[in-house]
Structure formats: C-alpha cells, structure tokens
Amino acid sequence: MKLRRRKEPKRLMPIRDPKDPGSGVFTRRALLLMAAQTAALGVLGRRLYDLQIRDGDHFAKLADNNRISKRLLAPPRGLIVDRYGVAIAANKTNWRALLLPEETTDVQGTIDRFSALVPLDERDRARVAREMRHKRKFVPVMLRDFLSWDDMARIELNSPGLPGVLIDVGTTRFYPYGSLLAHTVGYVAPPNEQDVAKSALLALPGMRMGRAGVEQSQDDLLRGESGSVQMEVNAVGRVMAELDRVEGTPGDQISLSLDVGLQQAVLGRIGDQVASAVVMDCRNGEVVAMVSNPSFDPSLFDSGVSRAQWAEWTSNERTPLINKAVAGVYPPGSTFKPAVAMAALSSGAISATDRFFCPGHFDMGGARFHCWAKYGHGSLDLHQALKFSCDVYFYEVAHRIGMEKIAESAHAFGLGTELGIELPHQREGLIPTPEWRRRHGHHWNGGDTVVSGIGQGFVQVTPLQLATYTSRIATGRAVEPHLVRAVNGSVGAKAEPTNWPALDMDPKFLDALRGGMFAVVNEPHGTAPKARLDIPGVQMAGKTGSAQVRRVSRALRESGHFNSASLPWEYRPHALFICFAPFDAPRYAVSVVIEHGNAGADAAAPLARDIMTDALTRDPVNHRIPPGQTVADAE
C-alpha cells in the first residue's frame, strides 16, 4: 500500500504596516549609501577632470621635469677670415665633462670620484667651486675640457657612480696661423664674474669672450645665439638618451682687410728683429698687413696660461704681448719733418723756395742744437731740406712758427690722435703743446719747440699713425685705418676711396712734401738710396727717421769717436721709415719701426722697400701671385 506525504502549507510573508516606523529602515539606508557613493564618484570624477583635462598640461610638464633635463648650448663663435676668405680664427671640436649640480645629491663626492678618474688640480677645483657659487643649479659647470678618448672611456665606464656628470661636445677657438696674427686678431678667454653678471649667456660652459684684437672689438657680433638640448635622465641623474637638440646660431663671419700671405712675407722680412710694420691701402684706409714682433701663441689663453708662461712673457724686455703697431709709442724722428713743413707752409711763415743756411748746428739762448751732418748742409730750400733731412732747417722752421701750429698740422695728419681702427688698447701718442706742459706743472721753453721740430723731445707716435700720416700725404684725403672689411659678406662703405674727405690743405703744399719725399729715395745724395724699388716703371717716395732714446752729450759728439751702433742694444736709436708707392698713383703706404735699429736709412729703409715690393707684387691688379700664397711660394 502506497503512503502519501502530506503537503506542508505555504508560509506567507508578513505584511508590513506602512504606519510601522521600523518597516522602511532598509530603503533609507540604501538611499544614503547610494548618495554617498554618488558624491564620492563625483568628487573623484571632478579630480580626474582637473588632473587630466584642466591641469593636464601642467602636470605633464612636472612629470617631464622628473624625466627630462633641458639645458642651453653655447653657440659656435663666428669665423674671422682674411680678405680672400682664408680662415684666421676658426673653431674645432672639444670634448668636455660637465656637472649638473641639480642632478646629484652629493656634489663634492661626485667631484672627488671624478677627480680619481680624470685628475683635477687645485686650480681646477677652485674654478669649479667658484662657478658653482655664482651659477644656478640648473646651469652646468665644466669639470674638465679637452678630454682624450681614454678620459672619456673611464668616465663612461664609471658613469653609475658619477650622477650629474655627462660628456658633452663643444667648440674651442683655433688659430691656424698662431703667433703670426695674434696681436691683430687677438684671442679669447673664459668670462669672469663681472662678464657673467652682464650676460647670462656667458655662464654657459664653453662660452668665451674676446680679450684682445678683433676678437674683443667685434665680440658682440662673433658671439652668436644659444641653442638647447633635451636629455632623458633616470632617478639618479644619469643621462639615458638625448631627446632633442637645437644647435645655437653661429656668430657673424668677420672678413678682415688683412692678407695672410703678405703678413707672412712681412714677418719673414723682419726676422728676429724687435719691430713693427704696417701696410695700408692709402686710397681707402684698409690695413693689408700689421706685424708686431715678437709675438705669442693666442691659443694658450683659451686653455689657460700657466704662471710660468705668464711670467716669461711679462718679464721679457721685448714685450711680446704688446701690439707695437697700435700700442707702441716712439719718437718719430725725421719722419715728422713733413708735418712740420706743412705747418710752416700753411701758416705762411715760409715758402717752399725760402732758403736757410745750415752750418751743422743751431744756437738759441746759449744752447746749441746739432745737425746730424757734423759740417752742415749749407744753404738749402724745403725740397733739399727734406731730401737731405737737414735738422738745422727744421730747427729754424719750428722756432719761427711755434709748437701750436706744428701740433695742429700733426693732428690733421693723424699723429697723436685716436684712430678709428677696430682694435682695443690703442695709445694716442703725444704731440706736446705749451698748454699740455703747463697742465703738468712745467714751463715750456723754446728748446722744447726746436727739438720737437725734428720729431724728438716729447713727441710720440705709433706705427699705425705713421702709416695713416703717410697715406694722407700721398692721397690728400683724410683716410682712417680700418680692419673690418665685411660682415657676413656685406662690404662696408669704408672700402670706397671716394668716401674720404679731402684734407684742408693746399694741394701745392702737399705736392711740395711729396716731391721732397721722392727726392729722399730717388735723387742723388738722398738719405735713402737703399729704398729704391727694383720694379720697372714703379717709383717710391719715403722719409727716413732715427730717434734717440738717450741724450748724447756735446763732448761725446765732438770727440769724433761716437758710434751709436757700438752702444748696448737698449741704448741704440730706433730706426724708422715711411713710404708710399707708386709715386704717380699711390696705392700702398708702409711704416716701419725697428726698436733700437740704429739708423733708419741703413736698417728701416731696405726693410720697407722689401715690404713695399711684396705688397705691390701681391696686388691682385698685377695678377702675379694668387691669394693665399706668399712671395716665397711664387718664387
């Protein structure tokens, strides 16, 4: 018999009374929870919106700053070339080690570990410490430059222990012709604290400032504009990769009027003499050659001059660091006589045909002033006075016209003035006057005027002024010397001869000076027969000079045994010569000063002749020697 299971009755859920306060608890809690979740999501969404949308760029930059290091790059310095485009100041690659202080927590420890790999001497450490004190942490500091391949290999191998240290490639200044052009082109050196205070760009590693010559006068043009580089770094500041590089804008290219080939030829003519020479295009004032000997290696200033080297230079009595062409001052001696003659002619005190008698001396107020010719020259006019370089004639002339008129004439010719050439550290020289003498607490007497008439006494000029003076005599124009011919290929207005105004001097007086200077070289018994050119159809005009550096007593002079060549080198007179050629169509003016060279006619005149020959032979008009070659190369 089959048994049946009895069905259980269904249990019914209790009916909640809406009036019962406990019946809605579950619903309110759910709503509050939902509201809280919604508010939290809203705040989170708002924050996400701010981070990703509104402030996304800002936080992206902050993130990049933790990963990317950005710094400025020093721009390549502009080139300096000669008139034919030959590089005379260029750049070469320089590998260096930099330290980014903000990328390391232990700067001194990093420097010590670096020094164990690439030694830093006390001078290097002092420089690094000084730069870190005056630079911000994000500006790199140079630890060492001019690294070798072995140095770089050691640094790279140990880079995990050198946080913030990186190897960088830059440029350093290179002078292909070394000492040949050191005084004119100049040199560069690291900026000092005062320089950096004026321009933040100069704080960049590898930046250099011109300290002499054209490098200094044209520094703003040569400097260029900085570039930048972005590098990816890790947590300890080690460079992982270079992300982007924008090279700096190079400085302007400066083209000079110099001819390197002629410069080499002039220095070869000078040899080991302590001398300076200037070759100037007398039509427009372009300086084609400017030599000061002895010289120095300008590249040493970029890498650092040792104390021993500096002591050697500064103790040398031949002063290799001084550009004698613009900063050497010398009594002009008899080369000054044309300026005195112009003063006398212009004032009407004499005419070119007036004659004076030279007995070998000039007496005034109980003092006797001697002529270089012991027995005198007899009666002579201006032409003969210049030809024979008679001292007594110019004693008489100077005494008649006074020093003020002589100074006025000399200044008009460019003597004793600051010239407009693009070179620093020029000296003006001196054309003395009674007023100048009184300002210094002394009385001017007639003897001062007399000796000034032959370029002695207080008169001092530079070789560049002598070349300018000669150019103005030759052309009758107020030409100014200059070196910068073009900037980025754009030739300046000074290159045009017609842009120079005529001198306020009577042309017939200028002709009288030129005729006397022609006679010095080309007429019988002139004082400089050794200066005659050996170029068919070309003649040169010139003037000798011999400037005493110590007084010769009357007793010694009259003894008949005095010979300045027998004196010690530092007591011998300076030898000078000025000239221009061709005589009928002047192109070049040359001035030569040989320190303690004794006699201008014997030492300076032949040297000037050879220099003028080189200049005329190299002249592109003659098509004899290609640009960039020397006379020796052509021969």
C-alpha positions as CSV (number, residue, x, y, z in Angstrom):
1,M,0.0,0.0,0.0
2,K,1.4,3.3,-1.1
3,L,1.6,6.1,1.5
4,R,1.1,9.8,0.6
5,R,3.3,12.6,2.0
6,R,1.2,15.3,3.5
7,K,1.7,18.7,1.9
8,E,3.0,21.5,4.1
9,P,1.0,24.7,3.9
10,K,2.8,27.8,2.3
11,R,4.2,30.3,4.7
12,L,3.2,33.8,3.9
13,M,5.5,36.9,4.3
14,P,4.3,39.2,7.0
15,I,2.6,42.3,5.7
16,R,4.5,45.4,6.8
17,D,2.4,48.1,8.0
18,P,3.3,51.4,6.5
19,K,2.5,53.0,9.8
20,D,5.1,50.9,11.5
21,P,8.3,53.0,11.9
22,G,10.6,50.0,11.6
23,S,9.2,48.9,8.3
24,G,11.3,51.5,6.0
25,V,14.8,51.1,7.5
26,F,16.2,49.1,4.7
27,T,15.1,51.6,2.0
28,R,16.7,54.7,3.7
29,R,20.0,53.0,4.3
30,A,20.2,52.0,0.6
31,L,19.4,55.5,-0.5
32,L,22.0,57.1,1.8
33,L,24.6,54.6,0.6
34,M,23.8,55.3,-3.0
35,A,24.0,59.1,-2.3
36,A,27.4,58.7,-0.6
37,Q,28.7,56.6,-3.5
38,T,27.5,59.1,-6.0
39,A,29.1,62.0,-4.2
40,A,32.4,60.1,-3.9
41,L,32.3,59.3,-7.6
42,G,31.6,62.9,-8.3
43,V,34.5,64.2,-6.3
44,L,36.7,61.6,-7.9
45,G,35.5,62.5,-11.4
46,R,36.0,66.2,-10.7
47,R,39.5,65.5,-9.5
48,L,40.2,63.3,-12.5
49,Y,38.9,66.1,-14.8
50,D,41.2,68.6,-13.1
51,L,44.2,66.4,-13.4
52,Q,43.7,65.1,-16.9
53,I,41.8,67.9,-18.6
54,R,42.1,71.3,-16.9
55,D,45.6,70.9,-15.4
56,G,46.8,68.1,-17.7
57,D,49.5,70.2,-19.4
58,H,50.9,71.5,-16.1
59,F,51.2,68.0,-14.6
60,A,52.6,66.6,-17.8
61,K,55.4,69.2,-17.6
62,L,56.1,68.3,-14.0
63,A,56.3,64.7,-14.9
64,D,58.7,65.5,-17.8
65,N,60.8,67.6,-15.5
66,N,61.4,64.5,-13.4
67,R,62.4,62.6,-16.5
68,I,63.8,65.2,-18.9
69,S,66.8,67.6,-18.3
70,K,66.9,70.6,-20.5
71,R,69.9,73.0,-20.8
72,L,71.2,75.7,-23.1
73,L,74.1,75.2,-25.5
74,A,76.9,77.6,-26.2
75,P,76.7,78.8,-29.8
76,P,79.6,78.4,-32.2
77,R,81.7,81.6,-32.4
78,G,81.8,83.3,-35.7
79,L,84.7,82.9,-38.0
80,I,87.3,85.5,-38.8
81,V,88.7,85.4,-42.3
82,D,91.2,87.5,-44.3
83,R,90.3,89.5,-47.4
84,Y,90.5,86.3,-49.6
85,G,88.4,84.1,-47.3
86,V,91.3,82.3,-45.6
87,A,90.2,81.3,-42.0
88,I,92.4,83.0,-39.4
89,A,90.2,82.3,-36.4
90,A,88.1,79.2,-36.5
91,N,86.6,76.5,-34.3
92,K,87.5,72.9,-33.6
93,T,85.7,70.1,-31.7
94,N,86.3,70.0,-27.9
95,W,85.1,67.1,-25.7
96,R,84.5,68.1,-22.2
97,A,83.0,66.8,-18.9
98,L,80.1,68.8,-17.4
99,L,78.5,68.6,-14.0
100,L,74.8,69.3,-13.5
101,P,74.5,70.2,-9.7
102,E,70.8,69.7,-9.6
103,E,71.1,66.1,-10.7
104,T,73.2,64.9,-7.8
105,T,72.7,65.0,-4.0
106,D,76.4,64.8,-3.2
107,V,78.2,67.3,-5.4
108,Q,81.5,67.2,-3.6
109,G,81.5,63.4,-3.5
110,T,80.8,63.3,-7.3
111,I,83.7,65.7,-7.9
112,D,86.1,63.6,-5.8
113,R,85.1,60.4,-7.6
114,F,85.5,62.2,-11.0
115,S,89.0,63.5,-9.9
116,A,90.1,59.9,-9.2
117,L,89.4,59.1,-12.8
118,V,90.4,62.4,-14.5
119,P,92.7,64.3,-12.1
120,L,91.7,67.9,-11.2
121,D,94.4,70.1,-9.8
122,E,93.8,72.8,-7.2
123,R,93.3,75.4,-9.8
124,D,90.6,73.3,-11.5
125,R,88.9,72.7,-8.2
126,A,89.0,76.4,-7.2
127,R,87.5,77.3,-10.6
128,V,84.7,74.7,-10.2
129,A,83.9,75.9,-6.7
130,R,83.8,79.5,-7.9
131,E,81.5,78.7,-10.8
132,M,79.1,76.8,-8.6
133,R,78.9,79.7,-6.1
134,H,77.9,82.1,-8.9
135,K,75.7,79.8,-11.1
136,R,72.3,78.4,-10.5
137,K,72.0,74.7,-10.0
138,F,70.4,74.0,-13.4
139,V,73.4,75.6,-15.2
140,P,76.1,73.1,-16.0
141,V,79.6,73.5,-14.6
142,M,82.6,72.4,-16.7
143,L,84.8,69.9,-14.8
144,R,87.4,69.4,-17.5
145,D,87.7,70.2,-21.1
146,F,90.0,68.9,-23.9
147,L,89.3,65.3,-22.9
148,S,91.1,62.5,-24.5
149,W,89.5,59.2,-25.7
150,D,90.9,57.4,-22.7
151,D,89.4,60.1,-20.4
152,M,86.0,59.7,-21.9
153,A,86.2,55.9,-21.7
154,R,86.9,56.0,-18.0
155,I,84.1,58.4,-17.4
156,E,81.6,56.3,-19.3
157,L,82.6,53.1,-17.7
158,N,82.1,54.6,-14.2
159,S,79.1,56.7,-15.0
160,P,76.8,54.9,-12.5
161,G,78.9,56.4,-9.7
162,L,79.0,59.9,-11.3
163,P,75.4,61.2,-11.1
164,G,75.0,64.5,-12.9
165,V,78.3,64.1,-14.9
166,L,77.9,64.0,-18.6
167,I,80.3,64.2,-21.6
168,D,79.5,67.0,-24.0
169,V,80.9,68.1,-27.3
170,G,81.5,71.8,-27.9
171,T,83.9,74.0,-29.8
172,T,87.1,75.8,-28.9
173,R,88.9,78.6,-30.7
174,F,91.6,77.6,-33.1
175,Y,94.1,80.0,-34.7
176,P,95.6,78.3,-37.8
177,Y,98.4,80.9,-38.1
178,G,99.3,81.0,-34.4
179,S,101.5,83.9,-33.5
180,L,101.5,85.4,-37.0
181,L,98.3,87.3,-36.4
182,A,98.0,87.2,-32.6
183,H,98.2,90.9,-31.9
184,T,95.7,91.9,-34.7
185,V,93.2,89.0,-34.5
186,G,93.5,88.8,-30.7
187,Y,92.4,85.8,-28.6
188,V,89.6,84.6,-26.4
189,A,89.4,83.5,-22.8
190,P,86.7,82.3,-20.3
191,P,84.5,85.1,-19.0
192,N,84.9,86.4,-15.4
193,E,82.3,87.1,-12.8
194,Q,81.7,90.6,-14.0
195,D,81.1,89.4,-17.5
196,V,78.6,86.8,-16.4
197,A,76.8,89.4,-14.4
198,K,76.2,91.4,-17.5
199,S,75.0,88.5,-19.7
200,A,73.6,85.1,-18.5
201,L,74.6,83.6,-21.8
202,L,78.3,83.8,-20.8
203,A,77.6,81.4,-17.9
204,L,77.3,78.5,-20.4
205,P,80.1,76.0,-20.5
206,G,82.4,76.7,-23.5
207,M,81.5,80.4,-23.8
208,R,84.5,82.6,-24.5
209,M,85.0,86.3,-24.7
210,G,87.3,88.3,-26.9
211,R,90.2,89.7,-24.8
212,A,92.3,91.4,-27.4
213,G,92.3,92.5,-31.1
214,V,89.4,92.0,-33.4
215,E,88.1,89.2,-31.1
216,Q,87.5,91.8,-28.5
217,S,86.3,94.7,-30.7
218,Q,83.8,92.5,-32.6
219,D,82.8,90.3,-29.7
220,D,79.1,91.0,-29.8
221,L,78.9,90.1,-33.5
222,L,81.0,87.0,-33.1
223,R,79.2,85.6,-30.1
224,G,76.0,84.1,-31.7
225,E,72.8,82.9,-30.0
226,S,72.4,79.9,-27.7
227,G,70.9,76.5,-28.6
228,S,69.3,73.9,-26.4
229,V,69.3,70.1,-25.7
230,Q,66.8,67.8,-24.0
231,M,68.1,64.7,-22.3
232,E,66.2,61.8,-20.7
233,V,67.7,61.1,-17.2
234,N,67.0,58.4,-14.6
235,A,66.3,58.8,-10.9
236,V,70.0,59.3,-10.1
237,G,70.5,61.9,-12.8
238,R,72.3,59.6,-15.3
239,V,71.7,60.6,-18.9
240,M,69.8,57.8,-20.7
241,A,69.2,59.3,-24.1
242,E,69.2,62.6,-25.9
243,L,65.7,63.5,-26.9
244,D,66.1,66.7,-28.9
245,R,68.9,69.2,-29.8
246,V,68.6,72.6,-31.4
247,E,72.0,73.9,-32.3
248,G,72.9,77.5,-31.5
249,T,73.1,80.2,-34.1
250,P,76.7,80.8,-35.0
251,G,78.1,84.3,-34.7
252,D,78.7,86.5,-37.7
253,Q,81.6,85.9,-40.0
254,I,84.0,88.9,-39.9
255,S,86.1,89.5,-43.0
256,L,89.3,91.5,-42.4
257,S,91.3,93.6,-44.9
258,L,94.4,91.6,-43.9
259,D,96.2,89.5,-46.5
260,V,97.6,86.4,-44.7
261,G,100.2,85.9,-47.5
262,L,101.5,89.4,-47.2
263,Q,101.5,89.1,-43.4
264,Q,103.7,86.1,-43.7
265,A,106.0,87.8,-46.1
266,V,106.4,90.9,-43.9
267,L,107.2,88.8,-40.8
268,G,109.7,86.9,-42.9
269,R,111.4,90.1,-43.8
270,I,111.5,91.3,-40.2
271,G,113.1,88.1,-38.9
272,D,114.1,88.2,-35.3
273,Q,114.2,92.0,-35.0
274,V,112.1,93.7,-32.5
275,A,110.0,95.7,-34.9
276,S,106.5,96.6,-36.2
277,A,105.3,97.3,-39.7
278,V,102.0,98.4,-41.1
279,V,100.9,98.2,-44.8
280,M,97.9,100.3,-45.6
281,D,95.9,100.8,-48.7
282,C,96.2,104.6,-48.8
283,R,93.2,105.0,-51.1
284,N,90.6,103.7,-48.6
285,G,92.5,103.0,-45.3
286,E,92.3,99.2,-45.4
287,V,95.1,97.7,-43.3
288,V,96.6,94.9,-45.5
289,A,99.3,93.8,-43.1
290,M,100.1,94.6,-39.5
291,V,103.0,92.9,-37.8
292,S,104.3,93.2,-34.3
293,N,107.4,91.2,-33.4
294,P,107.9,89.3,-31.2
295,S,104.5,87.7,-30.7
296,F,102.8,84.9,-28.7
297,D,100.6,81.9,-29.2
298,P,97.0,83.1,-28.8
299,S,95.5,79.6,-28.3
300,L,97.1,79.3,-24.9
301,F,94.6,81.8,-23.5
302,D,91.7,79.6,-24.4
303,S,93.0,76.5,-22.5
304,G,94.7,78.6,-19.7
305,V,98.1,80.3,-19.5
306,S,100.4,78.8,-16.9
307,R,102.0,81.1,-14.3
308,A,105.5,80.2,-15.7
309,Q,104.4,81.2,-19.2
310,W,102.9,84.5,-18.0
311,A,106.0,85.3,-16.0
312,E,108.1,84.7,-19.1
313,W,106.0,87.0,-21.3
314,T,105.8,89.9,-18.8
315,S,109.4,89.8,-17.9
316,N,110.6,89.9,-21.5
317,E,112.1,93.3,-22.3
318,R,111.0,92.8,-25.9
319,T,107.3,92.9,-24.8
320,P,105.8,90.1,-26.9
321,L,102.2,90.8,-25.5
322,I,102.1,94.4,-26.7
323,N,100.8,95.2,-30.2
324,K,103.5,97.6,-31.1
325,A,101.7,98.8,-34.2
326,V,98.9,100.5,-32.1
327,A,100.2,100.5,-28.5
328,G,103.9,101.0,-29.1
329,V,104.8,104.8,-28.9
330,Y,108.1,106.1,-30.3
331,P,109.7,109.5,-31.1
332,P,109.1,109.8,-34.9
333,G,112.5,111.4,-35.5
334,S,112.9,112.9,-39.0
335,T,109.7,111.2,-40.3
336,F,108.0,114.1,-38.5
337,K,109.6,116.8,-40.7
338,P,106.9,116.7,-43.5
339,A,104.3,117.6,-40.9
340,V,106.4,120.5,-39.6
341,A,106.9,121.7,-43.2
342,M,103.2,121.6,-43.8
343,A,102.6,123.7,-40.7
344,A,105.1,126.3,-41.9
345,L,103.8,126.4,-45.4
346,S,100.1,126.6,-44.3
347,S,100.8,129.4,-41.8
348,G,102.7,131.5,-44.4
349,A,105.8,131.5,-42.3
350,I,107.9,130.2,-45.2
351,S,107.5,129.3,-48.8
352,A,108.9,126.2,-50.5
353,T,111.7,128.3,-52.1
354,D,112.9,130.1,-49.0
355,R,116.5,129.1,-48.1
356,F,118.2,128.6,-44.8
357,F,121.9,128.1,-44.1
358,C,123.0,125.0,-42.1
359,P,126.5,125.3,-40.6
360,G,126.0,122.0,-38.7
361,H,124.3,123.5,-35.6
362,F,121.6,125.9,-34.5
363,D,122.2,128.2,-31.5
364,M,119.5,129.6,-29.3
365,G,119.6,131.1,-25.8
366,G,123.0,129.7,-25.0
367,A,122.1,126.2,-26.1
368,R,123.4,124.5,-29.3
369,F,121.4,122.0,-31.2
370,H,123.3,119.9,-33.7
371,C,122.5,118.7,-37.1
372,W,123.2,115.0,-37.9
373,A,125.7,116.2,-40.6
374,K,128.6,117.5,-38.5
375,Y,129.8,120.1,-41.0
376,G,126.3,121.1,-42.1
377,H,124.4,121.2,-45.4
378,G,125.0,124.8,-46.4
379,S,122.1,126.8,-48.0
380,L,119.0,124.8,-48.9
381,D,115.3,125.1,-49.6
382,L,112.4,122.9,-48.5
383,H,113.0,120.3,-51.2
384,Q,116.6,119.9,-50.3
385,A,115.9,120.0,-46.6
386,L,113.6,117.0,-46.9
387,K,116.0,115.3,-49.3
388,F,119.0,115.6,-47.0
389,S,116.9,115.5,-43.8
390,C,118.6,118.6,-42.5
391,D,118.0,119.2,-38.8
392,V,119.0,122.8,-38.7
393,Y,116.5,123.8,-41.4
394,F,113.7,122.3,-39.3
395,Y,115.1,123.8,-36.0
396,E,114.7,127.2,-37.7
397,V,111.3,126.5,-39.1
398,A,109.9,125.2,-35.8
399,H,111.3,128.2,-33.9
400,R,109.6,130.6,-36.3
401,I,106.1,129.0,-36.3
402,G,105.8,127.7,-32.7
403,M,104.5,124.4,-31.3
404,E,100.8,125.1,-31.6
405,K,100.8,125.3,-35.4
406,I,103.0,122.2,-35.5
407,A,100.5,120.3,-33.3
408,E,97.6,121.4,-35.5
409,S,99.3,120.1,-38.6
410,A,100.3,116.8,-37.0
411,H,96.8,116.2,-35.7
412,A,95.4,116.8,-39.2
413,F,97.7,114.1,-40.5
414,G,96.5,111.7,-37.8
415,L,99.5,111.9,-35.5
416,G,98.9,112.0,-31.7
417,T,95.2,111.1,-32.2
418,E,93.0,108.1,-31.6
419,L,92.3,106.5,-34.9
420,G,89.1,104.7,-35.8
421,I,90.5,101.2,-36.3
422,E,88.6,98.3,-34.8
423,L,91.3,97.4,-32.2
424,P,91.2,97.9,-28.4
425,H,94.1,99.2,-26.3
426,Q,95.3,101.8,-28.7
427,R,97.5,104.6,-27.5
428,E,97.2,108.1,-28.8
429,G,100.8,109.0,-28.5
430,L,101.6,112.7,-27.9
431,I,102.0,115.9,-29.8
432,P,103.0,118.2,-27.0
433,T,102.0,121.9,-26.6
434,P,102.8,124.6,-24.1
435,E,99.3,124.1,-22.6
436,W,100.0,120.4,-22.1
437,R,103.3,121.2,-20.5
438,R,101.7,123.7,-18.1
439,R,99.0,121.2,-17.1
440,H,101.7,119.0,-15.9
441,G,103.3,121.8,-13.8
442,H,106.2,122.6,-16.1
443,H,107.3,125.5,-18.2
444,W,107.5,125.2,-22.0
445,N,110.6,126.8,-23.5
446,G,112.0,127.5,-26.9
447,G,114.2,124.5,-26.8
448,D,111.2,122.2,-26.4
449,T,109.8,123.6,-29.7
450,V,113.1,123.3,-31.5
451,V,113.7,119.6,-30.7
452,S,110.0,118.9,-31.5
453,G,110.7,120.2,-35.0
454,I,112.8,117.1,-35.7
455,G,110.4,114.6,-34.0
456,Q,112.3,114.4,-30.7
457,G,111.6,115.7,-27.2
458,F,108.1,114.8,-26.0
459,V,106.7,113.8,-29.4
460,Q,105.5,110.2,-29.5
461,V,103.5,108.4,-32.2
462,T,102.5,104.8,-33.1
463,P,103.5,102.9,-36.3
464,L,99.8,102.9,-37.3
465,Q,99.7,106.7,-37.0
466,L,102.8,106.9,-39.2
467,A,101.1,104.8,-41.9
468,T,98.0,106.9,-41.7
469,Y,100.1,110.1,-41.9
470,T,101.8,108.8,-45.0
471,S,98.6,107.8,-46.6
472,R,97.2,111.3,-46.1
473,I,100.3,112.9,-47.6
474,A,100.1,110.5,-50.6
475,T,96.4,111.0,-51.4
476,G,95.4,114.3,-49.8
477,R,92.4,112.6,-48.2
478,A,91.6,112.1,-44.5
479,V,91.6,108.3,-44.7
480,E,91.1,106.4,-41.5
481,P,92.7,103.0,-41.0
482,H,90.3,100.0,-40.6
483,L,90.4,96.2,-40.4
484,V,86.8,95.0,-40.8
485,R,86.1,94.8,-44.5
486,A,82.8,92.9,-44.4
487,V,80.3,91.3,-42.0
488,N,78.6,88.2,-43.4
489,G,79.8,89.1,-46.9
490,S,78.4,92.7,-46.8
491,V,81.2,95.1,-47.6
492,G,81.3,98.3,-45.6
493,A,81.2,101.8,-47.0
494,K,84.8,102.5,-45.9
495,A,86.1,100.3,-48.7
496,E,85.2,103.1,-51.2
497,P,88.1,105.6,-51.6
498,T,85.7,108.4,-52.6
499,N,84.0,108.3,-49.2
500,W,87.0,110.0,-47.5
501,P,87.0,113.8,-47.5
502,A,89.9,115.9,-48.8
503,L,92.3,117.4,-46.3
504,D,92.0,121.1,-45.6
505,M,95.5,121.7,-47.1
506,D,96.6,123.4,-50.2
507,P,97.4,120.8,-52.9
508,K,100.5,122.6,-53.9
509,F,101.9,122.3,-50.4
510,L,101.1,118.6,-50.5
511,D,103.0,118.4,-53.8
512,A,106.0,120.0,-52.2
513,L,106.0,117.4,-49.4
514,R,105.7,114.5,-51.9
515,G,108.4,116.0,-54.1
516,G,110.8,116.1,-51.1
517,M,110.0,112.5,-50.2
518,F,110.5,111.4,-53.8
519,A,114.0,113.0,-53.7
520,V,114.9,111.1,-50.4
521,V,114.7,107.8,-52.3
522,N,115.3,108.6,-56.0
523,E,117.5,111.7,-56.4
524,P,121.3,111.6,-56.0
525,H,122.5,112.1,-52.4
526,G,119.1,111.5,-50.9
527,T,119.2,109.8,-47.5
528,A,117.5,106.6,-48.6
529,P,119.0,105.3,-51.8
530,K,118.6,101.7,-50.4
531,A,114.9,102.2,-50.6
532,R,114.6,102.4,-54.4
533,L,112.3,99.8,-55.9
534,D,113.5,97.2,-58.3
535,I,110.3,97.2,-60.2
536,P,110.3,98.6,-63.7
537,G,108.3,101.8,-64.0
538,V,107.4,102.0,-60.3
539,Q,109.0,104.6,-58.0
540,M,108.6,105.1,-54.3
541,A,108.6,108.2,-52.1
542,G,109.7,108.0,-48.5
543,K,111.3,109.6,-45.4
544,T,113.9,108.2,-43.0
545,G,114.0,108.6,-39.3
546,S,116.3,107.9,-36.4
547,A,115.0,108.5,-32.9
548,Q,117.4,108.8,-30.0
549,V,116.4,107.0,-26.8
550,R,119.1,108.7,-24.7
551,R,120.9,112.0,-24.8
552,V,124.3,112.2,-26.5
553,S,126.5,114.8,-24.8
554,R,128.3,117.6,-26.8
555,A,131.7,116.3,-25.6
556,L,130.9,112.8,-26.8
557,R,129.5,114.0,-30.1
558,E,132.5,116.3,-30.8
559,S,135.1,113.6,-29.8
560,G,134.8,112.0,-33.2
561,H,134.6,108.6,-31.7
562,F,130.9,108.3,-31.1
563,N,129.2,105.4,-32.8
564,S,125.6,104.5,-31.7
565,A,126.0,101.0,-33.2
566,S,128.5,100.2,-30.5
567,L,126.1,101.0,-27.7
568,P,124.2,98.2,-25.9
569,W,121.0,97.3,-27.7
570,E,118.6,99.1,-25.4
571,Y,120.5,102.4,-25.8
572,R,120.6,102.5,-29.6
573,P,118.3,104.8,-31.5
574,H,115.1,103.5,-33.1
575,A,115.1,103.2,-36.9
576,L,112.1,104.4,-38.8
577,F,111.0,104.7,-42.4
578,I,107.7,105.8,-44.0
579,C,106.9,105.5,-47.7
580,F,104.2,105.2,-50.4
581,A,104.1,103.8,-53.9
582,P,103.6,104.0,-56.8
583,F,104.6,107.7,-56.7
584,D,102.4,108.8,-59.6
585,A,99.3,106.8,-58.4
586,P,99.7,105.9,-54.7
587,R,98.3,102.6,-53.7
588,Y,100.1,101.5,-50.6
589,A,101.7,103.2,-47.6
590,V,104.2,101.5,-45.4
591,S,105.6,102.4,-42.0
592,V,108.4,100.5,-40.3
593,V,109.8,100.9,-36.8
594,I,112.8,98.8,-35.7
595,E,113.3,99.2,-32.0
596,H,117.0,100.2,-31.3
597,G,117.7,99.5,-35.0
598,N,120.1,102.4,-35.0
599,A,119.9,104.2,-38.5
600,G,116.6,104.4,-40.4
601,A,118.5,104.7,-43.7
602,D,120.5,101.6,-43.2
603,A,118.0,99.3,-41.3
604,A,114.4,100.5,-41.8
605,A,114.6,101.8,-45.4
606,P,115.7,98.5,-47.0
607,L,113.1,96.6,-44.9
608,A,110.3,99.0,-46.0
609,R,111.5,98.6,-49.7
610,D,111.2,94.8,-49.5
611,I,107.8,95.1,-47.8
612,M,106.5,97.5,-50.4
613,T,107.8,95.2,-53.1
614,D,105.9,92.3,-51.6
615,A,102.7,94.4,-51.4
616,L,102.9,95.6,-55.0
617,T,103.8,92.2,-56.3
618,R,100.8,90.6,-54.5
619,D,98.4,93.3,-55.6
620,P,95.6,91.5,-57.4
621,V,95.7,94.2,-60.1
622,N,99.1,92.9,-61.1
623,H,97.9,89.2,-61.2
624,R,101.3,88.0,-60.2
625,I,100.7,85.9,-57.0
626,P,97.5,84.1,-56.3
627,P,95.7,84.9,-53.0
628,G,96.7,82.7,-50.1
629,Q,100.3,82.3,-51.3
630,T,103.4,84.1,-50.2
631,V,106.1,85.6,-52.4
632,A,108.4,82.7,-51.5
633,D,105.7,80.3,-52.7
634,A,105.5,82.0,-56.0
635,E,109.3,82.1,-56.4
